[in-house]
Amino acid sequence: MRTPGEANQTEMSEFKTVATNENTEERLRAEIEELKLRLEERHKAGGPHAPGRRHRPSATTLLVLAAVALVVLVSAFFLGYLPQSTRQTALAKEAQESGAADPRVNFAVVQRSSGKSELVLPGSIQAVTEAPILARASGYIKKRYVDIGDHVKEGDLVAEIDAAELDQQVLQAKAGLDQSSSALEQSTANLQQGKTNAEMARITSERFNSLVQKGAVARQDADTYQSQYDAQRANVQALEKAVNVAKSNVNVAEANLGRLTEMQGYLKVRAPFAGVITLRNVDTGALVTEGNTLMFRIAQTDRLRTFVNVPQSDATAVHVGQAAVLKIPDLPSKDFNGTVTRTANSLDPSTRTLLAEVQVPNESGLLLPGMYAEVNFTTPRAEPPLVIRGDTLVTRADGPQVAVIGPDDRVHYQIVQLGRDYGDRVEVLEGLRQGDRLVINPGDAIREKTKVKPSPLAKTGAE
């Protein structure tokens, strides 16, 4: 079989030969025309012919014309037709030899993927603890001590509220408590007096009963003193109830005073925990309403968390305590190590994903709540799937296929079920075996049962 270079040289030489033949034919035709012109000049030089007689060319002229025609035909045969026929015969022979030879193809061997799989999922960074600070007392902002971005510690003063009405309510509650205490003291004194009267009535009743037995007084007098004693005992019970009511009133007054005093404590607004102020809605002189006005928002940023949605296929591989690495597109040179702290233990039926929380320390302060992050998980695989090169796939109407080279070096197109796509590599779940040889970039010439000359491809990072 000729090499491509030899074939090109042959074609160039044949092209030159054909061009030479064409030039020769043109030269011969020009000589014939010149001979015709000479013959016409001879006829004109011989004079006019007699009427009824036709001039005949001489034998010499006919011989010359025949010789010229014969030369033209022989030249055309040897210089035109014969090289072209030889060229067509060579091309047909070369095509026959090319068709008879087996095409040479490169192949890659099917291998099993790594025992560990990397899973990259998007997530949004949030603060572990974040809380709004609302006004617990109505009034005006007396002074504001912090602004957005300020770092505060637990218990730090962030604002003061001026509430004159609350101060008056506290004074009123104190007065009510004093009044209730005085009523309690009065009820206690009345109870003591009632107990004394009851004791006197008891002694008098007992004396008259003993005199009645001696016949010194009438029975009616003894009954009268007995009734007075019973009345005093009932009075003592009533006074005891009054003392209990007075004590209850005192407790109510104390609770009201305590509530108002506690409200006074809310006039000094303090940070509930250490963090950073992420929102400020009020300024000095602003009116705030109890339980309605959002004054500040504070977030704890020394430790952050990221929520990710794990697909169902990898849900069982992600568990509490598993390590994860956060990558921020804006910080390509930084990796942040985190840990899976909790999972939902159930899939969202609308997305078929598992919600997982990854916490990461943030002592450096580079991470900010609200950032976009890519969370990388490294999960082990009990049964790693097969992996093939992406350029071995052929997409057809009946599904993705690969050209498998059999033991007899014949090609068989096999339908495969694909798994995860890595770009230059693709996982295969069904249809192949480890060690199968696959044709790389099979063209239209590689058909079913075509015999090929396989050539292994050097291993690269894509295999």
C-alpha positions as CSV (number, residue, x, y, z in Angstrom):
1,M,0.0,0.0,0.0
2,R,1.4,3.4,-0.9
3,T,1.9,6.0,1.8
4,P,0.0,9.3,1.7
5,G,3.1,11.1,0.5
6,E,3.7,8.7,-2.4
7,A,0.1,9.0,-3.4
8,N,0.3,12.8,-3.5
9,Q,3.5,12.7,-5.6
10,T,1.8,10.3,-8.1
11,E,-1.1,12.6,-8.5
12,M,1.1,15.6,-9.0
13,S,3.1,13.8,-11.8
14,E,-0.1,12.6,-13.5
15,F,-1.5,16.2,-13.3
16,K,1.7,17.5,-15.0
17,T,1.5,14.8,-17.7
18,V,-2.2,15.7,-18.5
19,A,-1.2,19.3,-18.7
20,T,1.6,18.5,-21.2
21,N,-0.7,16.4,-23.3
22,E,-3.2,19.3,-23.5
23,N,-0.4,21.7,-24.6
24,T,0.7,19.2,-27.4
25,E,-2.8,18.8,-28.7
26,E,-3.2,22.6,-28.9
27,R,0.2,22.9,-30.8
28,L,-0.9,20.2,-33.3
29,R,-4.2,21.9,-33.9
30,A,-2.4,25.1,-34.6
31,E,-0.1,23.4,-37.2
32,I,-3.2,22.0,-38.9
33,E,-4.8,25.4,-39.1
34,E,-1.6,26.8,-40.5
35,L,-1.5,24.0,-43.2
36,K,-5.1,24.8,-44.2
37,L,-4.2,28.5,-44.7
38,R,-1.2,27.5,-46.9
39,L,-3.4,25.3,-49.1
40,E,-6.0,28.1,-49.5
41,E,-3.1,30.5,-50.6
42,R,-1.9,27.9,-53.2
43,H,-5.4,27.6,-54.6
44,K,-5.6,31.4,-54.9
45,A,-2.2,31.5,-56.5
46,G,-3.2,28.9,-59.3
47,G,-5.9,31.2,-60.7
48,P,-9.5,30.7,-61.3
49,H,-10.8,27.3,-62.3
50,A,-13.0,26.6,-65.3
51,P,-16.7,26.4,-64.8
52,G,-18.0,23.0,-64.2
53,R,-14.6,21.7,-62.9
54,R,-13.9,21.2,-59.3
55,H,-10.4,21.6,-57.9
56,R,-9.0,18.5,-56.3
57,P,-6.2,18.6,-53.7
58,S,-3.0,17.1,-54.7
59,A,-1.7,13.7,-53.4
60,T,1.0,15.4,-51.4
61,T,-1.5,17.5,-49.6
62,L,-3.7,14.5,-48.7
63,L,-0.7,12.6,-47.5
64,V,0.4,15.5,-45.3
65,L,-3.1,15.8,-43.8
66,A,-3.4,12.1,-43.1
67,A,0.1,12.1,-41.5
68,V,-0.9,15.0,-39.3
69,A,-4.2,13.4,-38.3
70,L,-2.4,10.2,-37.5
71,V,0.2,12.0,-35.3
72,V,-2.6,13.8,-33.5
73,L,-4.4,10.5,-32.7
74,V,-1.3,8.7,-31.6
75,S,-0.2,11.6,-29.4
76,A,-3.7,11.9,-27.8
77,F,-3.6,8.2,-27.1
78,F,-0.2,8.0,-25.5
79,L,-0.2,11.4,-23.8
80,G,-3.9,11.7,-22.7
81,Y,-5.9,8.5,-22.6
82,L,-3.2,6.0,-21.6
83,P,-1.9,8.0,-18.4
84,Q,-5.5,8.7,-17.4
85,S,-6.4,5.0,-17.7
86,T,-3.3,4.0,-15.8
87,R,-4.2,6.5,-13.0
88,Q,-7.7,5.2,-12.7
89,T,-6.5,1.7,-12.5
90,A,-4.0,2.6,-9.7
91,L,-6.7,4.5,-7.8
92,A,-9.1,1.6,-8.0
93,K,-6.4,-0.8,-6.9
94,E,-5.5,1.5,-4.0
95,A,-9.1,1.8,-3.0
96,Q,-9.6,-1.9,-3.1
97,E,-6.5,-2.4,-0.9
98,S,-7.7,0.2,1.5
99,G,-11.1,-1.4,1.8
100,A,-9.7,-4.8,2.3
101,A,-7.4,-3.7,5.2
102,D,-8.8,-3.6,8.7
103,P,-9.2,0.0,10.2
104,R,-6.8,0.8,13.0
105,V,-8.5,2.2,16.2
106,N,-7.4,3.4,19.6
107,F,-9.1,1.8,22.6
108,A,-9.4,2.5,26.4
109,V,-9.9,-0.2,29.0
110,V,-12.9,0.0,31.3
111,Q,-11.8,0.5,34.9
112,R,-13.4,0.7,38.3
113,S,-13.7,4.1,40.0
114,S,-12.1,5.0,43.3
115,G,-13.4,3.6,46.6
116,K,-14.1,7.2,47.7
117,S,-16.5,9.6,46.0
118,E,-16.5,13.4,46.2
119,L,-19.8,15.1,46.5
120,V,-20.0,18.9,46.0
121,L,-23.2,20.7,47.0
122,P,-24.1,24.4,47.1
123,G,-25.0,26.0,50.4
124,S,-25.7,29.3,52.1
125,I,-23.8,30.3,55.2
126,Q,-25.8,31.4,58.2
127,A,-25.1,32.4,61.7
128,V,-25.5,29.6,64.3
129,T,-27.4,32.0,66.6
130,E,-29.3,35.0,65.3
131,A,-31.9,37.0,67.2
132,P,-33.9,40.3,66.8
133,I,-33.8,42.8,69.7
134,L,-37.2,44.3,70.3
135,A,-38.3,47.0,72.7
136,R,-39.8,45.6,75.9
137,A,-40.9,49.0,77.1
138,S,-42.6,51.9,75.4
139,G,-40.9,55.2,75.2
140,Y,-38.3,57.2,73.4
141,I,-34.7,56.2,72.6
142,K,-32.6,58.2,75.1
143,K,-29.3,57.1,73.7
144,R,-27.9,54.5,71.1
145,Y,-24.6,52.9,71.8
146,V,-24.0,50.6,68.8
147,D,-24.4,50.5,65.1
148,I,-24.2,47.9,62.3
149,G,-21.0,45.9,62.3
150,D,-20.2,46.6,66.0
151,H,-19.0,43.6,68.0
152,V,-20.6,43.3,71.4
153,K,-20.3,41.0,74.4
154,E,-23.1,39.3,76.3
155,G,-24.8,42.0,78.6
156,D,-23.3,45.0,76.8
157,L,-25.6,48.1,76.8
158,V,-26.8,48.8,73.3
159,A,-29.5,51.5,73.9
160,E,-31.5,53.3,76.6
161,I,-35.2,54.1,76.6
162,D,-36.8,57.1,78.3
163,A,-40.3,56.2,79.7
164,A,-41.6,58.8,82.2
165,E,-45.0,57.1,82.4
166,L,-43.4,53.9,83.5
167,D,-41.7,55.7,86.4
168,Q,-45.0,57.1,87.5
169,Q,-46.6,53.6,87.4
170,V,-43.8,52.3,89.6
171,L,-44.5,55.0,92.2
172,Q,-48.2,54.2,92.0
173,A,-47.5,50.5,92.5
174,K,-45.3,51.3,95.5
175,A,-48.1,53.4,97.1
176,G,-50.6,50.6,96.4
177,L,-48.2,48.2,98.1
178,D,-48.0,50.4,101.2
179,Q,-51.8,50.7,101.3
180,S,-52.2,46.9,101.1
181,S,-49.6,46.5,103.9
182,S,-51.4,48.9,106.1
183,A,-54.7,47.1,105.5
184,L,-53.0,43.9,106.4
185,E,-51.7,45.3,109.7
186,Q,-55.2,46.6,110.5
187,S,-56.8,43.3,109.8
188,T,-54.2,41.6,112.0
189,A,-54.9,44.0,114.9
190,N,-58.6,43.4,114.5
191,L,-58.0,39.7,114.6
192,Q,-56.0,40.0,117.8
193,Q,-58.8,42.1,119.4
194,G,-61.4,39.6,118.3
195,K,-59.4,36.7,119.8
196,T,-59.2,38.6,123.1
197,N,-62.9,39.3,123.2
198,A,-63.6,35.7,122.5
199,E,-61.4,34.6,125.3
200,M,-63.2,36.9,127.7
201,A,-66.6,35.6,126.6
202,R,-65.4,32.1,127.1
203,I,-64.3,32.8,130.7
204,T,-67.5,34.6,131.6
205,S,-69.6,31.8,130.1
206,E,-67.8,29.2,132.1
207,R,-68.2,31.2,135.3
208,F,-72.0,31.5,134.9
209,N,-72.3,27.8,134.1
210,S,-70.6,26.9,137.4
211,L,-72.9,29.4,139.3
212,V,-76.0,27.9,137.6
213,Q,-75.0,24.5,139.0
214,K,-74.8,26.0,142.5
215,G,-78.2,27.8,142.0
216,A,-76.6,31.2,142.4
217,V,-77.8,32.7,139.1
218,A,-80.6,32.0,136.7
219,R,-80.1,29.6,133.8
220,Q,-81.0,32.4,131.3
221,D,-78.0,34.5,132.3
222,A,-75.7,31.6,131.7
223,D,-77.2,31.0,128.2
224,T,-76.8,34.7,127.4
225,Y,-73.1,34.6,128.1
226,Q,-72.7,31.3,126.2
227,S,-74.3,33.0,123.1
228,Q,-71.9,35.9,123.4
229,Y,-69.0,33.5,123.4
230,D,-70.2,31.7,120.3
231,A,-70.6,35.1,118.6
232,Q,-67.0,36.1,119.5
233,R,-65.7,32.8,118.0
234,A,-67.5,33.5,114.8
235,N,-66.1,37.0,114.7
236,V,-62.6,35.6,115.1
237,Q,-63.0,33.4,112.1
238,A,-64.3,36.4,110.0
239,L,-61.3,38.4,111.1
240,E,-58.9,35.6,110.1
241,K,-60.5,35.6,106.6
242,A,-60.0,39.4,106.4
243,V,-56.3,38.9,107.3
244,N,-55.9,36.4,104.5
245,V,-57.5,38.8,102.0
246,A,-55.2,41.6,103.1
247,K,-52.2,39.3,102.7
248,S,-53.4,38.5,99.1
249,N,-53.8,42.1,98.4
250,V,-50.2,42.7,99.5
251,N,-49.0,39.9,97.3
252,V,-50.8,41.4,94.3
253,A,-49.3,44.8,95.0
254,E,-45.8,43.3,95.3
255,A,-46.2,41.4,92.0
256,N,-47.4,44.5,90.2
257,L,-44.5,46.5,91.6
258,G,-42.1,43.8,90.6
259,R,-43.5,43.7,87.1
260,L,-43.1,47.5,86.7
261,T,-39.7,47.4,88.3
262,E,-38.7,44.7,85.8
263,M,-40.0,46.8,83.0
264,Q,-37.8,49.6,84.2
265,G,-34.9,47.3,83.8
266,Y,-35.8,46.9,80.2
267,L,-35.3,50.6,79.7
268,K,-31.6,49.7,79.4
269,V,-31.4,47.4,76.3
270,R,-28.6,44.9,76.5
271,A,-27.1,42.3,74.1
272,P,-28.5,38.8,74.8
273,F,-25.2,37.1,73.7
274,A,-21.9,37.9,72.1
275,G,-22.0,38.7,68.4
276,V,-22.1,41.4,65.8
277,I,-24.9,43.9,65.1
278,T,-26.2,43.2,61.7
279,L,-29.2,45.5,61.6
280,R,-30.2,48.8,63.3
281,N,-33.7,50.3,62.8
282,V,-33.8,53.1,65.5
283,D,-31.9,56.2,66.4
284,T,-31.8,58.6,69.3
285,G,-35.3,60.2,69.8
286,A,-37.2,57.5,68.0
287,L,-40.4,56.2,69.6
288,V,-40.5,52.5,70.3
289,T,-43.5,50.4,71.3
290,E,-43.4,47.5,73.6
291,G,-43.1,44.2,71.8
292,N,-43.5,45.7,68.3
293,T,-40.5,47.8,67.4
294,L,-37.4,45.9,66.0
295,M,-34.5,47.9,67.3
296,F,-31.4,45.7,66.4
297,R,-30.5,42.3,65.0
298,I,-27.6,40.5,66.4
299,A,-25.8,37.4,65.0
300,Q,-23.1,35.1,66.5
301,T,-20.4,34.8,63.9
302,D,-17.6,33.0,65.7
303,R,-19.2,29.8,64.5
304,L,-21.3,29.5,61.4
305,R,-23.5,26.9,59.8
306,T,-24.4,25.9,56.3
307,F,-27.5,24.0,55.2
308,V,-27.2,21.7,52.2
309,N,-29.7,19.5,50.4
310,V,-28.1,16.0,49.8
311,P,-29.6,14.0,46.9
312,Q,-31.3,10.8,47.6
313,S,-28.5,8.7,46.0
314,D,-26.0,10.0,48.6
315,A,-28.3,10.5,51.5
316,T,-27.2,7.4,53.3
317,A,-23.5,8.4,53.0
318,V,-23.9,11.7,54.9
319,H,-24.1,11.3,58.7
320,V,-23.6,13.3,61.9
321,G,-19.9,13.8,62.7
322,Q,-18.7,13.5,59.1
323,A,-16.0,15.9,58.0
324,A,-16.7,18.5,55.2
325,V,-14.7,21.2,53.5
326,L,-16.2,24.6,52.6
327,K,-14.9,26.4,49.6
328,I,-15.8,30.1,48.9
329,P,-15.5,31.2,45.2
330,D,-14.2,34.6,46.4
331,L,-11.5,32.9,48.5
332,P,-10.1,30.2,46.2
333,S,-6.9,29.7,48.2
334,K,-8.8,29.1,51.5
335,D,-10.4,25.9,52.7
336,F,-12.6,25.9,55.7
337,N,-13.0,22.6,57.6
338,G,-16.4,21.8,59.1
339,T,-18.4,19.0,60.6
340,V,-21.9,17.7,59.9
341,T,-23.8,18.5,63.2
342,R,-27.3,17.3,62.4
343,T,-29.5,15.9,59.6
344,A,-33.2,15.9,59.1
345,N,-33.3,12.1,59.0
346,S,-36.0,12.3,56.3
347,L,-36.2,13.3,52.7
348,D,-38.2,16.2,51.4
349,P,-40.9,14.6,49.2
350,S,-40.9,17.5,46.7
351,T,-37.1,17.5,46.0
352,R,-36.1,14.0,47.3
353,T,-33.2,15.5,49.2
354,L,-31.9,15.3,52.8
355,L,-31.4,18.5,54.7
356,A,-28.0,18.5,56.5
357,E,-26.3,21.2,58.6
358,V,-22.6,21.7,58.5
359,Q,-20.9,23.9,61.2
360,V,-17.6,25.5,60.7
361,P,-15.5,27.7,63.1
362,N,-14.9,31.3,62.1
363,E,-12.3,32.7,64.5
364,S,-10.6,34.6,61.6
365,G,-13.9,36.3,60.7
366,L,-13.4,35.7,56.9
367,L,-16.7,34.0,56.6
368,L,-19.8,36.2,56.7
369,P,-23.5,35.2,57.1
370,G,-25.2,35.1,53.7
371,M,-22.2,33.9,51.7
372,Y,-22.5,31.3,49.0
373,A,-20.3,28.2,49.6
374,E,-19.5,24.9,48.0
375,V,-19.6,22.0,50.5
376,N,-17.3,19.1,49.6
377,F,-18.0,15.7,51.1
378,T,-15.8,12.6,50.8
379,T,-18.0,9.5,51.0
380,P,-16.8,5.9,50.9
381,R,-18.2,3.5,48.4
382,A,-18.8,-0.2,49.2
383,E,-19.2,-1.0,45.5
384,P,-17.4,1.5,43.3
385,P,-19.0,1.7,39.8
386,L,-17.2,1.3,36.5
387,V,-15.9,4.4,34.8
388,I,-15.2,5.1,31.1
389,R,-13.9,7.9,29.0
390,G,-16.4,10.4,27.8
391,D,-15.2,10.2,24.2
392,T,-16.1,6.5,24.0
393,L,-19.8,7.2,24.2
394,V,-22.1,7.2,21.1
395,T,-25.5,8.7,21.5
396,R,-28.2,7.1,19.4
397,A,-32.0,6.9,19.3
398,D,-32.1,3.8,21.4
399,G,-29.8,5.2,24.1
400,P,-26.2,5.8,24.9
401,Q,-23.8,3.1,23.5
402,V,-20.2,2.2,23.4
403,A,-18.2,0.2,20.8
404,V,-16.8,-2.8,22.6
405,I,-13.9,-4.7,20.9
406,G,-14.4,-8.4,21.4
407,P,-11.7,-11.2,21.7
408,D,-11.8,-11.6,17.9
409,D,-11.2,-7.9,17.4
410,R,-14.7,-7.3,16.1
411,V,-16.8,-4.4,17.2
412,H,-20.1,-4.8,19.1
413,Y,-22.2,-1.8,20.1
414,Q,-23.4,-2.2,23.7
415,I,-26.2,-0.1,25.3
416,V,-25.1,1.1,28.7
417,Q,-26.8,2.7,31.7
418,L,-24.9,5.8,32.8
419,G,-24.4,7.2,36.3
420,R,-22.7,10.3,37.5
421,D,-21.1,12.5,34.8
422,Y,-17.7,14.0,35.6
423,G,-17.2,15.7,32.2
424,D,-14.2,13.8,30.9
425,R,-15.3,10.6,32.6
426,V,-18.7,8.9,33.1
427,E,-19.9,6.2,35.5
428,V,-21.5,3.1,34.0
429,L,-24.0,1.3,36.2
430,E,-24.9,-1.6,33.8
431,G,-23.8,-3.0,30.4
432,L,-20.1,-3.4,30.8
433,R,-17.5,-5.4,32.6
434,Q,-14.2,-4.3,34.1
435,G,-11.4,-4.8,31.5
436,D,-13.6,-4.4,28.4
437,R,-11.9,-2.5,25.5
438,L,-13.8,0.5,24.1
439,V,-13.2,2.3,20.8
440,I,-12.3,5.9,21.3
441,N,-14.2,8.3,19.1
442,P,-15.8,5.6,16.8
443,G,-16.6,7.1,13.4
444,D,-19.1,6.1,10.8
445,A,-16.7,3.5,9.3
446,I,-16.8,1.5,12.6
447,R,-20.0,-0.5,12.3
448,E,-21.4,-3.5,14.0
449,K,-19.1,-6.6,13.7
450,T,-16.4,-4.6,11.9
451,K,-13.0,-6.1,12.3
452,V,-10.4,-3.6,13.5
453,K,-6.8,-3.4,14.5
454,P,-6.9,-2.2,18.1
455,S,-4.2,0.0,19.4
456,P,-4.0,0.8,23.2
457,L,-4.1,4.4,24.2
458,A,-1.5,5.7,26.8
459,K,-3.1,6.2,30.2
460,T,-3.9,9.8,31.1
461,G,-5.6,11.5,34.0
462,A,-8.9,11.1,32.2
463,E,-8.9,7.3,32.4
